[in-house]
Amino acid sequence: WWSRVATRVPRVVNFFTQTWGIKTVVKWVIGMTQERDFPVYATQNFKNQLSQRQNKFSSSQKVILWPDTFNNYFHPEIALAAVDVLEAAGYEVIVPQANLCCGRPLYDFGFLNLAKHQLQQIIQKLREDIRAGIPVVGLEPSCVAVFRDELINLFPHDEDAKRLSKQTFFLSEFLETKVKDYQPPQLPLKAIVHGHCHHKAIVRMENEKNILKKMGLQFDVLDSGCCGMAGSFGYEPGERYEVSMKVGEEILLPAVRNASQETVIIADGFSCRNQIGGCTERRGLHMAEIIQMGLRMNKSNER
């Protein structure tokens, strides 16, 4: 809800959250540790950028791309990369235009009735497409986990909730298991991969491994457990921030710092990328960006 307001004047919001001195006061007011930085709002969100595309891909095969809060308002480049990847796989991408949210933070703080209301809105808006069997691809692991897990726990007798749960996939999972004979582009790079907790808990990382192997990457999937952020946990002051850093420093952060500059860092979770970006000089990339990178490199080689 705050992001919907902030995206109308992102430069103003970024001024208050990124300017030295002012941001210190803002952090103190909202109860955020001074050691963390605020995420930066994109100057134009994903859905607005997508609506301005001139050449829209059309296909009989359709897929819904879930525009989660993080990739819609903070990292639209990731969602746009996913559109490129899905279209290259032969799918027309449908993006819900209504202001919807899975409500992930609401569960963490016990607002279950409000969370259920959020999910009821989603089911209502997507009902026709859900019943038509159109799959849903999510980019943020915590959001996918809501549809796959919490949704059917909160609505155990709702057939549309069951359909949405069964029809929701991670990007790599969808490409690997639902796209017939999918062949990703080649990308001969080195990479280290960190899996988000919700991702590993639901489907592990086998689909990511299979796609990266097909792409020709030399990669290492870190046995890193949690990145340490755990949603808003790592943004809270005092002991929680300290615990967050201790967890990150066990495996993930040292591995990122020790990686060569030629090695790409793959992390699909928003919190995970914030932990990496805030504690090292590296930037984590989403699988969508990695595959898009391969698509662009192949096009360049063809020229």
C-alpha positions in Angstrom: 0.0 0.0 0.0 2.8 2.4 0.8 4.5 1.5 -2.5 1.4 2.3 -4.5 1.6 5.8 -3.0 5.4 6.1 -3.3 5.4 5.1 -7.0 3.5 8.3 -7.8 6.4 10.4 -6.6 9.3 8.0 -6.5 12.0 10.7 -6.7 10.5 12.5 -3.8 10.3 9.4 -1.7 13.9 8.4 -2.7 15.1 11.8 -1.6 13.8 11.3 1.9 15.1 7.7 2.1 18.4 8.1 0.4 19.7 11.5 1.6 22.2 11.5 4.4 20.8 13.0 7.6 17.2 12.9 6.5 17.2 9.1 6.1 18.6 8.8 9.6 15.6 10.5 11.0 13.2 8.5 8.9 14.8 5.2 10.1 14.5 6.3 13.7 10.8 7.2 13.2 9.9 3.9 11.7 12.1 1.7 13.9 14.6 0.6 11.3 18.2 -0.1 12.1 20.6 2.6 11.0 23.0 0.0 9.6 20.6 -0.8 6.7 19.8 1.2 3.6 16.3 1.7 2.2 15.5 0.0 -1.0 15.3 2.5 -3.9 12.0 2.9 -5.7 12.1 2.6 -9.5 11.3 5.8 -11.3 8.7 3.9 -13.3 7.1 0.7 -12.1 7.0 -2.6 -14.1 3.3 -2.5 -15.1 3.6 1.1 -16.4 6.7 0.2 -18.4 5.0 -2.9 -19.8 1.9 -1.0 -20.9 4.2 1.3 -23.0 5.7 -1.5 -25.1 5.0 -1.1 -28.8 5.3 -4.6 -30.1 3.2 -6.9 -28.0 3.8 -10.6 -28.4 0.7 -12.7 -29.2 0.3 -16.5 -28.8 -2.3 -19.2 -28.2 -0.2 -20.2 -25.2 -0.7 -17.8 -22.3 0.8 -17.4 -18.9 0.1 -15.0 -16.1 3.1 -13.2 -14.7 2.5 -12.2 -11.0 3.5 -8.6 -10.5 4.7 -8.8 -6.9 5.3 -5.6 -4.9 9.1 -6.0 -4.9 9.6 -6.5 -8.6 6.8 -4.2 -9.7 8.0 -1.2 -7.6 11.7 -1.7 -6.9 13.1 -4.0 -9.6 11.0 -3.7 -12.7 14.0 -4.8 -14.8 13.6 -8.3 -13.3 9.9 -8.5 -14.3 10.7 -7.2 -17.7 13.4 -9.8 -18.1 10.9 -12.5 -17.2 8.5 -11.2 -19.9 11.4 -11.5 -22.5 12.1 -15.0 -21.2 8.5 -16.2 -21.3 7.9 -14.7 -24.7 11.0 -16.3 -26.1 9.6 -19.6 -24.8 6.5 -19.0 -26.9 4.1 -17.6 -24.3 1.9 -14.5 -24.4 2.3 -12.9 -21.0 -0.7 -11.6 -19.1 -0.1 -9.2 -16.2 -3.0 -8.4 -13.8 -3.6 -4.7 -13.9 -5.6 -4.5 -10.6 -3.6 -3.5 -7.5 -3.3 -6.9 -5.9 -0.9 -8.3 -3.3 -0.5 -11.8 -1.8 -0.2 -10.2 1.7 3.0 -12.0 2.7 4.0 -9.5 5.5 0.5 -9.8 7.0 0.9 -13.5 7.9 4.2 -12.7 9.6 2.6 -10.2 11.9 -0.6 -12.2 12.5 -3.1 -10.2 10.4 -4.8 -13.3 9.1 -8.2 -11.8 8.4 -6.7 -9.0 6.4 -4.5 -11.5 4.5 -7.5 -13.6 3.7 -9.2 -10.5 2.3 -6.2 -9.9 0.0 -6.3 -13.4 -1.3 -10.0 -13.3 -1.9 -9.5 -10.3 -4.1 -6.8 -12.2 -6.0 -9.1 -15.2 -6.5 -11.9 -13.0 -7.6 -9.8 -11.0 -10.2 -8.1 -14.1 -11.6 -11.1 -16.5 -11.4 -11.8 -16.6 -15.1 -8.1 -17.2 -16.1 -7.6 -19.7 -13.3 -10.6 -21.8 -14.4 -9.3 -21.6 -17.9 -6.2 -23.4 -16.7 -3.7 -20.5 -17.4 -0.6 -21.0 -15.3 0.8 -18.4 -13.0 4.5 -17.7 -12.8 5.9 -15.9 -9.7 9.3 -14.2 -9.5 9.4 -13.6 -5.7 9.7 -16.9 -3.8 7.8 -15.7 -0.8 4.8 -14.8 -3.0 4.9 -18.1 -4.7 4.9 -19.8 -1.3 1.7 -18.0 -0.4 -0.1 -19.3 -3.4 1.3 -22.8 -3.0 1.0 -23.2 0.8 -0.8 -20.5 2.9 -3.6 -20.1 0.3 -5.0 -23.6 0.5 -4.5 -23.6 4.3 -6.6 -20.5 4.6 -9.2 -21.7 2.0 -9.2 -25.5 2.2 -12.7 -25.8 0.6 -12.3 -23.2 -2.2 -11.9 -25.0 -5.5 -10.4 -21.8 -7.2 -7.9 -21.5 -4.4 -6.9 -25.1 -5.1 -6.6 -24.4 -8.8 -4.4 -21.3 -8.2 -2.2 -23.3 -5.9 -1.7 -26.1 -8.4 -1.2 -23.7 -11.3 1.4 -21.5 -9.7 5.1 -22.0 -10.5 8.5 -20.5 -10.0 10.0 -19.3 -13.3 12.6 -22.0 -13.6 10.1 -24.6 -12.5 7.7 -23.5 -15.2 10.3 -23.5 -17.9 11.7 -26.9 -16.9 8.5 -28.8 -16.3 5.7 -27.1 -18.3 7.4 -25.8 -21.5 7.8 -28.7 -23.9 11.4 -29.3 -25.0 12.5 -26.0 -23.5 16.1 -25.1 -24.5 17.5 -22.1 -22.7 20.2 -19.9 -24.4 23.9 -20.6 -23.9 25.7 -18.4 -21.4 29.3 -19.7 -20.7 29.8 -17.9 -17.3 30.7 -18.9 -13.8 28.1 -18.4 -11.1 27.3 -18.9 -7.4 23.6 -19.6 -6.6 21.8 -18.8 -3.3 18.3 -20.2 -2.9 15.6 -18.4 -1.0 14.3 -20.2 2.1 10.7 -20.4 0.8 11.9 -21.7 -2.6 14.1 -24.4 -1.1 11.3 -25.4 1.3 8.7 -25.9 -1.5 10.5 -27.3 -4.5 14.3 -27.3 -3.7 16.6 -26.0 -6.4 16.7 -28.8 -9.0 15.0 -26.9 -11.8 17.5 -24.1 -11.4 20.3 -26.5 -11.6 18.9 -28.2 -14.7 18.5 -24.9 -16.6 21.9 -23.6 -15.6 23.5 -26.8 -16.8 21.7 -26.5 -20.1 22.9 -23.0 -20.4 26.5 -24.1 -20.0 27.2 -22.2 -16.8 29.8 -23.4 -14.3 28.0 -22.9 -11.0 28.0 -23.7 -7.3 24.8 -23.8 -5.3 25.6 -22.6 -1.8 24.7 -24.7 1.2 23.9 -21.4 2.9 20.5 -21.9 4.6 18.9 -18.4 5.2 20.6 -15.2 3.9 19.8 -13.7 7.3 17.3 -11.1 6.3 14.2 -13.1 6.8 11.9 -10.4 5.4 11.8 -7.4 7.7 13.7 -9.2 10.5 17.1 -8.0 9.3 15.9 -4.4 9.1 15.0 -4.3 12.8 17.6 -2.7 15.2 19.6 -4.3 18.0 19.8 -8.0 18.4 17.8 -8.8 15.3 20.1 -7.0 13.1 23.1 -8.6 14.8 21.6 -12.1 14.3 20.8 -11.3 10.7 24.5 -10.4 10.1 25.8 -13.5 11.9 23.6 -15.7 9.7 24.7 -14.0 6.5 28.4 -14.2 7.5 28.3 -17.9 8.0 28.4 -18.9 4.3 26.6 -16.5 1.9 28.4 -13.2 2.4 32.0 -14.6 2.5 31.2 -16.6 -0.7 30.1 -13.5 -2.5 33.1 -11.5 -1.4 35.5 -14.2 -2.5 33.9 -14.7 -5.9 35.7 -13.3 -8.9 34.3 -10.3 -10.7 33.6 -12.5 -13.6 31.4 -14.8 -11.5 27.7 -13.8 -11.4 25.7 -14.0 -8.2 22.2 -15.5 -8.6 19.6 -14.9 -5.9 15.9 -14.8 -6.7 14.7 -13.4 -3.3 14.3 -9.6 -2.8 15.6 -9.9 0.8 18.5 -12.1 -0.3 19.6 -9.6 -2.9 19.3 -6.7 -0.3 21.5 -8.7 2.1 24.1 -9.2 -0.7 24.0 -5.7 -2.0 24.0 -4.1 1.5 26.9 -6.1 2.8 29.2 -6.6 -0.2 30.1 -4.7 -3.3 28.2 -7.1 -5.5 24.7 -7.2 -6.9 22.6 -10.4 -7.0 20.8 -11.3 -10.2 17.5 -13.1 -10.7 17.3 -16.2 -12.8 15.1 -14.2 -15.2 18.0 -11.8 -15.7 20.5 -14.6 -16.3 18.3 -16.2 -19.0 17.6 -12.8 -20.5 21.4 -12.2 -20.6 21.8 -15.4 -22.5 19.1 -14.5 -25.0 20.7 -11.1 -25.7 24.2 -12.6 -26.0 22.9 -15.2 -28.5 21.2 -12.4 -30.6 24.4 -10.4 -30.5 26.4 -13.4 -31.8 23.9 -14.0 -34.6 24.5 -10.5 -35.9 
